[in-house]
Amino acid sequence: MEEIDWEARWKHIVENRATLASGHADAGYWDGRAASYARSTQGRVDDFLHVVEPYLSPRKTLIDVGAGTGRHTVPLAERVEWVTAVEPSEGMRAHIQARDNITVVASTWEDAEVAPADLVVCSHVLYGVAEPVPFIAKLQRSARERVFVMLRESDLPHPAAEIRRRLAGDAGPRLPRFSELFMLLLQMGIAADVDFIRYPIVTRYADTEEAVADSRALFGQGWDDAAGRAALREILRPDAGQLIFDGGVAVSGVAHWQPPKS
């Protein structure tokens, strides 16, 4: 088999996806989606924390790269001495609960200036990163003991993808997958340990307009408002005063490894 340049393949996938919608790389998109994201993830059982658990202790420090609404930041802060949460989206940062041992850094990871920590975690962030090698290299430089990176292996469970299937016949250009991350890590000389986790994905919206705005942002060119709204009426269902989209069960991989000694 001809050797694959996984770095080039990754960049091609990210750039191809950006022709559809750049939501995963756009802090402005996450500003708008922050409230829905917080509602959707606040009750989710998160096995990612179970993977990190054996490496935690009250004397350790941790960096949460792309902390989002703090769904990992806050529970991790209960188990370690200090957490530095790096998050570029103002809307997402606003949902991170204030704690005495949490520092929030308003920055992308590429531009963040943070001191090294014992542990570095990065969950569902790399999808929109077209230059993954320097991003991952910085994760390694910033971790004294271990790095954890989680990505989905299954397709994006989002209303916009289902609407595209119905209106355009396909979900459009895809996001990078965990299997591609694993091969990229090998190409970088990193033989990571791997844990796979499975969990249901339910996206919650306050109302139809919030669902429309979110779906339009990830649908890309060719959004038809009337047809999109009609599809949403079919795929969303009411639940406790909200509208929910059942995305089924997602499969994600967690790659974790000890960085090389400097």
Secondary structure as GFF3:
##gff-version 3
##sequence-region A 1 262
A	DSSP	alpha_helix	6	18	.	.	.	ID=ss1
A	DSSP	three_ten_helix	23	25	.	.	.	ID=ss2
A	DSSP	alpha_helix	27	41	.	.	.	ID=ss3
A	DSSP	alpha_helix	47	52	.	.	.	ID=ss4
A	DSSP	three_ten_helix	53	55	.	.	.	ID=ss5
A	DSSP	beta_strand	61	65	.	.	.	ID=ss6
A	DSSP	alpha_helix	73	77	.	.	.	ID=ss7
A	DSSP	beta_strand	82	86	.	.	.	ID=ss8
A	DSSP	alpha_helix	90	93	.	.	.	ID=ss9
A	DSSP	beta_strand	102	105	.	.	.	ID=ss10
A	DSSP	beta_strand	117	123	.	.	.	ID=ss11
A	DSSP	three_ten_helix	126	128	.	.	.	ID=ss12
A	DSSP	alpha_helix	132	142	.	.	.	ID=ss13
A	DSSP	beta_strand	143	152	.	.	.	ID=ss14
A	DSSP	alpha_helix	159	168	.	.	.	ID=ss15
A	DSSP	alpha_helix	178	187	.	.	.	ID=ss16
A	DSSP	beta_strand	193	205	.	.	.	ID=ss17
A	DSSP	alpha_helix	208	219	.	.	.	ID=ss18
A	DSSP	alpha_helix	225	235	.	.	.	ID=ss19
A	DSSP	beta_strand	237	239	.	.	.	ID=ss20
A	DSSP	beta_strand	242	257	.	.	.	ID=ss21
###
